Amino acid sequence: MKTITLSALCLLLLLGCARQTDNLQESLTLQMQSNAETHGLLAQAVLVRHNNNLLFAHAMGDTDISRTKPVTKDSIFPIFSVSKLFASTLIFQLVEQNKIDLDTPIGEYLEHLPKVWQPIPVAHFLNHSSGLPEYFEYDDKQVFAPQNIDAAIQSLSNTPLQFKPNSTIRYNQTNYLVIELLLEKITKQPYSKLVQTRILAPLKMHDTFIKGMGTSFQSVTAYLPKSGDTLQLNPYTFPVYANAHSDAYSNIHDLSVFLSALINGELVEKSVLESLWQPSQLRDGSRSYFASSWEYEEVGNWQSVGHDGGGVLRVKLLFKENMTDSIIIIYLTNGNLDGVWSRTLINTIEKKYSQTITLSLPHG
């Protein structure tokens, strides 16, 4: 009788898990459909993983407005500023190897930078609190940037800082030109090779590419956020030397592999991550929303890090203090009609997930 009771209990638990999984699939798929209709999303790919368990992976829509090719879970998207997470991970590895100290002034590593930049600690470049001016200009059709990275730095040599370092946050791409130069100086390798040999190849991320790798691939077409009545092509392209801050391409599977490897300590020791994934403090004592380049927030008793890409996509990694429990949410799109913020989109998935799977993720 006891054996039958235990067997019945196990069966009930399995049926409950299956029902919960089915409910999650339906709930998240319906939410994606709603988001597409509400915000004018053409292509979407969403993934949710809890620890090492893939709970949801789905794609819908079309790769471009001709609507001749449906998007799939394998479709490659431009990921824009999510590219920065590869650069910051490489920095983390060098911190772990004691080759970089984030509190050290950048001038101790890069002597040729403008004089006013040299006393600024490395951490301020990661956290967009350096005060550096922007290196490019743009109009409604294209980006205008110097021919190479050295010329970009030189063009700013007589431009004053925009604010006193670490007095505020101002998101800025020049910071990541400096990060790229730092990585190349310490490792004596081109940035694209570093990403390939230290991240993509070890993790078998075969569907992730950055400018400078010299490989061909097809991605969904990029459209502008807040396009209006009709999706407008995104005309903005950065030079190859800007690949530390933009112009990477990936899909939900590869990004999930990357984030899983990070939280599992495969790329950087967990103890190092725990120290780096803490919100930085500004000069006045207020807390920044960046934690060594990653956007940081707290969701109930979870910590969360992630990043936006082009205002149209986002990755998010939630974890408990000891990093033994984690949730990955990836929401990729290729543009929208109404300017919906990527945080809004990913939060709709997080909310539905927390309503279906009880994991103490409060939403008001």
VEXROKE-494001 format. One record per residue (C-alpha): residue in one letter; chain; x, y, z. Coordinates in steps of 0.5 Angstrom, whole numbers, plus 500, padded with zeros to 3 digits. Example, Ala and Ser with C-alpha at 12.3 -4.5 7.8 and 13.67 -1.06 7.14 Angstrom:
2
[node "a"; "A"; [525; 491; 516]]
[node "s"; "A"; [527; 498; 514]]
//
This chain:
364
[node "m"; "A"; [500; 500; 500]]
[node "k"; "A"; [506; 505; 502]]
[node "t"; "A"; [509; 503; 495]]
[node "i"; "A"; [503; 505; 491]]
[node "t"; "A"; [502; 511; 495]]
[node "l"; "A"; [509; 514; 494]]
[node "s"; "A"; [508; 512; 486]]
[node "a"; "A"; [501; 516; 486]]
[node "l"; "A"; [505; 522; 489]]
[node "c"; "A"; [510; 521; 484]]
[node "l"; "A"; [505; 521; 478]]
[node "l"; "A"; [502; 527; 481]]
[node "l"; "A"; [508; 531; 482]]
[node "l"; "A"; [510; 529; 475]]
[node "l"; "A"; [503; 531; 472]]
[node "g"; "A"; [503; 537; 476]]
[node "c"; "A"; [510; 539; 473]]
[node "a"; "A"; [508; 538; 466]]
[node "r"; "A"; [501; 542; 467]]
[node "q"; "A"; [506; 548; 469]]
[node "t"; "A"; [510; 547; 463]]
[node "d"; "A"; [504; 547; 458]]
[node "n"; "A"; [501; 553; 462]]
[node "l"; "A"; [508; 557; 461]]
[node "q"; "A"; [509; 555; 454]]
[node "e"; "A"; [502; 558; 453]]
[node "s"; "A"; [502; 564; 457]]
[node "l"; "A"; [509; 566; 454]]
[node "t"; "A"; [507; 565; 447]]
[node "l"; "A"; [500; 569; 448]]
[node "q"; "A"; [505; 575; 451]]
[node "m"; "A"; [509; 575; 445]]
[node "q"; "A"; [503; 575; 441]]
[node "s"; "A"; [500; 581; 445]]
[node "n"; "A"; [507; 585; 445]]
[node "a"; "A"; [507; 584; 437]]
[node "e"; "A"; [500; 587; 436]]
[node "t"; "A"; [501; 592; 441]]
[node "h"; "A"; [508; 595; 439]]
[node "g"; "A"; [509; 593; 432]]
[node "l"; "A"; [514; 588; 433]]
[node "l"; "A"; [516; 584; 426]]
[node "a"; "A"; [521; 579; 429]]
[node "q"; "A"; [521; 576; 436]]
[node "a"; "A"; [525; 571; 439]]
[node "v"; "A"; [525; 569; 447]]
[node "l"; "A"; [528; 564; 451]]
[node "v"; "A"; [527; 563; 459]]
[node "r"; "A"; [532; 558; 463]]
[node "h"; "A"; [532; 556; 470]]
[node "n"; "A"; [539; 554; 472]]
[node "n"; "A"; [540; 548; 467]]
[node "n"; "A"; [533; 547; 465]]
[node "l"; "A"; [531; 550; 458]]
[node "l"; "A"; [523; 552; 460]]
[node "f"; "A"; [522; 556; 454]]
[node "a"; "A"; [524; 558; 447]]
[node "h"; "A"; [520; 561; 442]]
[node "a"; "A"; [520; 565; 435]]
[node "m"; "A"; [515; 568; 431]]
[node "g"; "A"; [514; 573; 426]]
[node "d"; "A"; [519; 575; 419]]
[node "t"; "A"; [526; 576; 418]]
[node "d"; "A"; [524; 583; 414]]
[node "i"; "A"; [518; 586; 412]]
[node "s"; "A"; [517; 583; 405]]
[node "r"; "A"; [515; 577; 410]]
[node "t"; "A"; [518; 572; 405]]
[node "k"; "A"; [522; 568; 411]]
[node "p"; "A"; [519; 567; 418]]
[node "v"; "A"; [524; 568; 424]]
[node "t"; "A"; [526; 561; 427]]
[node "k"; "A"; [529; 560; 434]]
[node "d"; "A"; [536; 559; 430]]
[node "s"; "A"; [535; 566; 427]]
[node "i"; "A"; [541; 571; 428]]
[node "f"; "A"; [539; 578; 430]]
[node "p"; "A"; [544; 584; 431]]
[node "i"; "A"; [545; 585; 438]]
[node "f"; "A"; [547; 592; 438]]
[node "s"; "A"; [550; 594; 445]]
[node "v"; "A"; [549; 587; 448]]
[node "s"; "A"; [556; 586; 445]]
[node "k"; "A"; [559; 590; 451]]
[node "l"; "A"; [558; 584; 455]]
[node "f"; "A"; [563; 580; 451]]
[node "a"; "A"; [568; 586; 452]]
[node "s"; "A"; [566; 586; 460]]
[node "t"; "A"; [567; 579; 461]]
[node "l"; "A"; [574; 579; 458]]
[node "i"; "A"; [576; 585; 463]]
[node "f"; "A"; [573; 580; 468]]
[node "q"; "A"; [578; 575; 466]]
[node "l"; "A"; [584; 579; 466]]
[node "v"; "A"; [582; 582; 473]]
[node "e"; "A"; [581; 575; 476]]
[node "q"; "A"; [588; 574; 473]]
[node "n"; "A"; [591; 580; 477]]
[node "k"; "A"; [593; 583; 470]]
[node "i"; "A"; [588; 589; 471]]
[node "d"; "A"; [586; 593; 477]]
[node "l"; "A"; [579; 597; 476]]
[node "d"; "A"; [581; 602; 481]]
[node "t"; "A"; [588; 603; 477]]
[node "p"; "A"; [588; 610; 473]]
[node "i"; "A"; [587; 608; 466]]
[node "g"; "A"; [594; 612; 464]]
[node "e"; "A"; [598; 607; 468]]
[node "y"; "A"; [596; 602; 462]]
[node "l"; "A"; [595; 607; 456]]
[node "e"; "A"; [600; 612; 456]]
[node "h"; "A"; [598; 615; 450]]
[node "l"; "A"; [591; 617; 452]]
[node "p"; "A"; [589; 625; 453]]
[node "k"; "A"; [592; 627; 459]]
[node "v"; "A"; [585; 629; 462]]
[node "w"; "A"; [583; 622; 461]]
[node "q"; "A"; [589; 619; 465]]
[node "p"; "A"; [587; 619; 472]]
[node "i"; "A"; [581; 616; 471]]
[node "p"; "A"; [580; 609; 474]]
[node "v"; "A"; [578; 603; 469]]
[node "a"; "A"; [572; 602; 473]]
[node "h"; "A"; [569; 609; 471]]
[node "f"; "A"; [570; 607; 463]]
[node "l"; "A"; [566; 600; 465]]
[node "n"; "A"; [560; 604; 468]]
[node "h"; "A"; [560; 610; 464]]
[node "s"; "A"; [562; 615; 469]]
[node "s"; "A"; [568; 617; 466]]
[node "g"; "A"; [565; 624; 463]]
[node "l"; "A"; [569; 622; 456]]
[node "p"; "A"; [566; 626; 450]]
[node "e"; "A"; [562; 622; 445]]
[node "y"; "A"; [567; 620; 439]]
[node "f"; "A"; [562; 620; 433]]
[node "e"; "A"; [556; 624; 430]]
[node "y"; "A"; [550; 622; 426]]
[node "d"; "A"; [545; 625; 422]]
[node "d"; "A"; [538; 621; 420]]
[node "k"; "A"; [542; 617; 415]]
[node "q"; "A"; [549; 615; 418]]
[node "v"; "A"; [554; 615; 423]]
[node "f"; "A"; [560; 619; 422]]
[node "a"; "A"; [566; 617; 425]]
[node "p"; "A"; [574; 618; 425]]
[node "q"; "A"; [578; 613; 420]]
[node "n"; "A"; [581; 608; 426]]
[node "i"; "A"; [581; 608; 433]]
[node "d"; "A"; [587; 612; 434]]
[node "a"; "A"; [584; 618; 430]]
[node "a"; "A"; [578; 617; 434]]
[node "i"; "A"; [582; 618; 441]]
[node "q"; "A"; [586; 624; 438]]
[node "s"; "A"; [580; 627; 435]]
[node "l"; "A"; [578; 628; 442]]
[node "s"; "A"; [585; 630; 445]]
[node "n"; "A"; [583; 638; 446]]
[node "t"; "A"; [575; 636; 448]]
[node "p"; "A"; [574; 637; 455]]
[node "l"; "A"; [570; 632; 460]]
[node "q"; "A"; [563; 633; 460]]
[node "f"; "A"; [563; 632; 467]]
[node "k"; "A"; [567; 631; 473]]
[node "p"; "A"; [569; 623; 473]]
[node "n"; "A"; [564; 619; 477]]
[node "s"; "A"; [559; 625; 479]]
[node "t"; "A"; [554; 622; 474]]
[node "i"; "A"; [552; 617; 469]]
[node "r"; "A"; [552; 618; 462]]
[node "y"; "A"; [552; 612; 457]]
[node "n"; "A"; [557; 613; 452]]
[node "q"; "A"; [561; 609; 447]]
[node "t"; "A"; [568; 612; 447]]
[node "n"; "A"; [568; 609; 454]]
[node "y"; "A"; [568; 602; 450]]
[node "l"; "A"; [574; 604; 445]]
[node "v"; "A"; [578; 605; 451]]
[node "i"; "A"; [576; 598; 454]]
[node "e"; "A"; [578; 595; 447]]
[node "l"; "A"; [585; 599; 447]]
[node "l"; "A"; [586; 596; 454]]
[node "l"; "A"; [584; 589; 452]]
[node "e"; "A"; [589; 589; 446]]
[node "k"; "A"; [594; 592; 450]]
[node "i"; "A"; [594; 587; 456]]
[node "t"; "A"; [593; 581; 452]]
[node "k"; "A"; [597; 583; 445]]
[node "q"; "A"; [591; 581; 441]]
[node "p"; "A"; [586; 584; 437]]
[node "y"; "A"; [579; 584; 440]]
[node "s"; "A"; [576; 580; 435]]
[node "k"; "A"; [581; 574; 436]]
[node "l"; "A"; [580; 575; 444]]
[node "v"; "A"; [572; 574; 443]]
[node "q"; "A"; [573; 568; 439]]
[node "t"; "A"; [579; 565; 443]]
[node "r"; "A"; [576; 566; 450]]
[node "i"; "A"; [569; 566; 449]]
[node "l"; "A"; [566; 564; 442]]
[node "a"; "A"; [570; 558; 441]]
[node "p"; "A"; [570; 555; 448]]
[node "l"; "A"; [563; 555; 449]]
[node "k"; "A"; [562; 553; 441]]
[node "m"; "A"; [558; 559; 440]]
[node "h"; "A"; [558; 558; 432]]
[node "d"; "A"; [552; 563; 431]]
[node "t"; "A"; [555; 569; 434]]
[node "f"; "A"; [559; 574; 430]]
[node "i"; "A"; [562; 580; 431]]
[node "k"; "A"; [565; 585; 426]]
[node "g"; "A"; [573; 584; 424]]
[node "m"; "A"; [572; 576; 425]]
[node "g"; "A"; [572; 576; 417]]
[node "t"; "A"; [566; 571; 417]]
[node "s"; "A"; [559; 571; 413]]
[node "f"; "A"; [552; 570; 416]]
[node "q"; "A"; [545; 572; 415]]
[node "s"; "A"; [541; 576; 420]]
[node "v"; "A"; [534; 579; 421]]
[node "t"; "A"; [534; 586; 418]]
[node "a"; "A"; [535; 591; 423]]
[node "y"; "A"; [529; 597; 424]]
[node "l"; "A"; [529; 603; 428]]
[node "p"; "A"; [525; 603; 435]]
[node "k"; "A"; [519; 608; 434]]
[node "s"; "A"; [519; 607; 427]]
[node "g"; "A"; [512; 610; 426]]
[node "d"; "A"; [506; 607; 422]]
[node "t"; "A"; [511; 603; 418]]
[node "l"; "A"; [518; 600; 420]]
[node "q"; "A"; [524; 604; 418]]
[node "l"; "A"; [531; 601; 416]]
[node "n"; "A"; [536; 602; 421]]
[node "p"; "A"; [541; 606; 417]]
[node "y"; "A"; [546; 606; 423]]
[node "t"; "A"; [553; 602; 422]]
[node "f"; "A"; [559; 603; 426]]
[node "p"; "A"; [566; 602; 424]]
[node "v"; "A"; [570; 596; 425]]
[node "y"; "A"; [574; 598; 430]]
[node "a"; "A"; [568; 600; 434]]
[node "n"; "A"; [566; 592; 435]]
[node "a"; "A"; [567; 592; 443]]
[node "h"; "A"; [561; 597; 444]]
[node "s"; "A"; [556; 595; 438]]
[node "d"; "A"; [556; 590; 432]]
[node "a"; "A"; [555; 583; 434]]
[node "y"; "A"; [550; 578; 432]]
[node "s"; "A"; [547; 572; 436]]
[node "n"; "A"; [541; 568; 437]]
[node "i"; "A"; [537; 566; 443]]
[node "h"; "A"; [541; 559; 444]]
[node "d"; "A"; [548; 562; 444]]
[node "l"; "A"; [546; 568; 448]]
[node "s"; "A"; [543; 563; 453]]
[node "v"; "A"; [550; 559; 453]]
[node "f"; "A"; [554; 565; 454]]
[node "l"; "A"; [550; 567; 460]]
[node "s"; "A"; [549; 560; 463]]
[node "a"; "A"; [557; 559; 462]]
[node "l"; "A"; [558; 566; 466]]
[node "i"; "A"; [553; 564; 472]]
[node "n"; "A"; [556; 557; 472]]
[node "g"; "A"; [563; 560; 473]]
[node "e"; "A"; [566; 557; 467]]
[node "l"; "A"; [568; 564; 464]]
[node "v"; "A"; [570; 567; 471]]
[node "e"; "A"; [570; 565; 478]]
[node "k"; "A"; [564; 566; 481]]
[node "s"; "A"; [567; 569; 487]]
[node "v"; "A"; [570; 574; 482]]
[node "l"; "A"; [563; 575; 479]]
[node "e"; "A"; [560; 576; 486]]
[node "s"; "A"; [565; 582; 487]]
[node "l"; "A"; [564; 585; 480]]
[node "w"; "A"; [557; 585; 480]]
[node "q"; "A"; [555; 590; 485]]
[node "p"; "A"; [553; 597; 484]]
[node "s"; "A"; [558; 602; 484]]
[node "q"; "A"; [557; 608; 488]]
[node "l"; "A"; [558; 615; 485]]
[node "r"; "A"; [562; 621; 488]]
[node "d"; "A"; [556; 623; 492]]
[node "g"; "A"; [555; 617; 495]]
[node "s"; "A"; [549; 615; 491]]
[node "r"; "A"; [548; 608; 487]]
[node "s"; "A"; [549; 607; 480]]
[node "y"; "A"; [545; 602; 476]]
[node "f"; "A"; [551; 600; 473]]
[node "a"; "A"; [555; 594; 476]]
[node "s"; "A"; [562; 593; 472]]
[node "s"; "A"; [558; 595; 465]]
[node "w"; "A"; [552; 591; 467]]
[node "e"; "A"; [546; 594; 468]]
[node "y"; "A"; [544; 592; 476]]
[node "e"; "A"; [537; 592; 479]]
[node "e"; "A"; [534; 588; 485]]
[node "v"; "A"; [528; 584; 484]]
[node "g"; "A"; [525; 581; 491]]
[node "n"; "A"; [531; 577; 494]]
[node "w"; "A"; [534; 576; 487]]
[node "q"; "A"; [540; 580; 484]]
[node "s"; "A"; [539; 582; 477]]
[node "v"; "A"; [544; 584; 471]]
[node "g"; "A"; [543; 585; 464]]
[node "h"; "A"; [544; 590; 458]]
[node "d"; "A"; [539; 593; 453]]
[node "g"; "A"; [541; 593; 445]]
[node "g"; "A"; [539; 598; 441]]
[node "g"; "A"; [533; 600; 445]]
[node "v"; "A"; [530; 594; 442]]
[node "l"; "A"; [532; 587; 445]]
[node "r"; "A"; [535; 585; 452]]
[node "v"; "A"; [538; 580; 456]]
[node "k"; "A"; [537; 579; 463]]
[node "l"; "A"; [540; 574; 469]]
[node "l"; "A"; [537; 574; 475]]
[node "f"; "A"; [541; 570; 481]]
[node "k"; "A"; [541; 569; 488]]
[node "e"; "A"; [546; 571; 493]]
[node "n"; "A"; [550; 564; 492]]
[node "m"; "A"; [549; 564; 485]]
[node "t"; "A"; [546; 557; 486]]
[node "d"; "A"; [540; 559; 483]]
[node "s"; "A"; [539; 563; 477]]
[node "i"; "A"; [534; 565; 471]]
[node "i"; "A"; [536; 567; 464]]
[node "i"; "A"; [531; 571; 460]]
[node "i"; "A"; [533; 573; 453]]
[node "y"; "A"; [528; 578; 449]]
[node "l"; "A"; [530; 579; 442]]
[node "t"; "A"; [527; 583; 437]]
[node "n"; "A"; [529; 587; 430]]
[node "g"; "A"; [525; 594; 431]]
[node "n"; "A"; [518; 597; 433]]
[node "l"; "A"; [513; 602; 431]]
[node "d"; "A"; [512; 605; 438]]
[node "g"; "A"; [518; 606; 441]]
[node "v"; "A"; [517; 600; 447]]
[node "w"; "A"; [523; 600; 451]]
[node "s"; "A"; [526; 593; 452]]
[node "r"; "A"; [526; 593; 459]]
[node "t"; "A"; [518; 593; 458]]
[node "l"; "A"; [518; 587; 453]]
[node "i"; "A"; [523; 583; 458]]
[node "n"; "A"; [519; 585; 464]]
[node "t"; "A"; [512; 582; 461]]
[node "i"; "A"; [516; 575; 460]]
[node "e"; "A"; [518; 576; 467]]
[node "k"; "A"; [512; 577; 470]]
[node "k"; "A"; [508; 572; 466]]
[node "y"; "A"; [514; 567; 468]]
[node "s"; "A"; [513; 569; 476]]
[node "q"; "A"; [506; 568; 475]]
[node "t"; "A"; [506; 561; 473]]
[node "i"; "A"; [512; 558; 476]]
[node "t"; "A"; [513; 560; 484]]
[node "l"; "A"; [520; 563; 484]]
[node "s"; "A"; [518; 570; 489]]
[node "l"; "A"; [519; 575; 483]]
[node "p"; "A"; [514; 580; 485]]
[node "h"; "A"; [511; 585; 480]]
[node "g"; "A"; [506; 591; 482]]
//
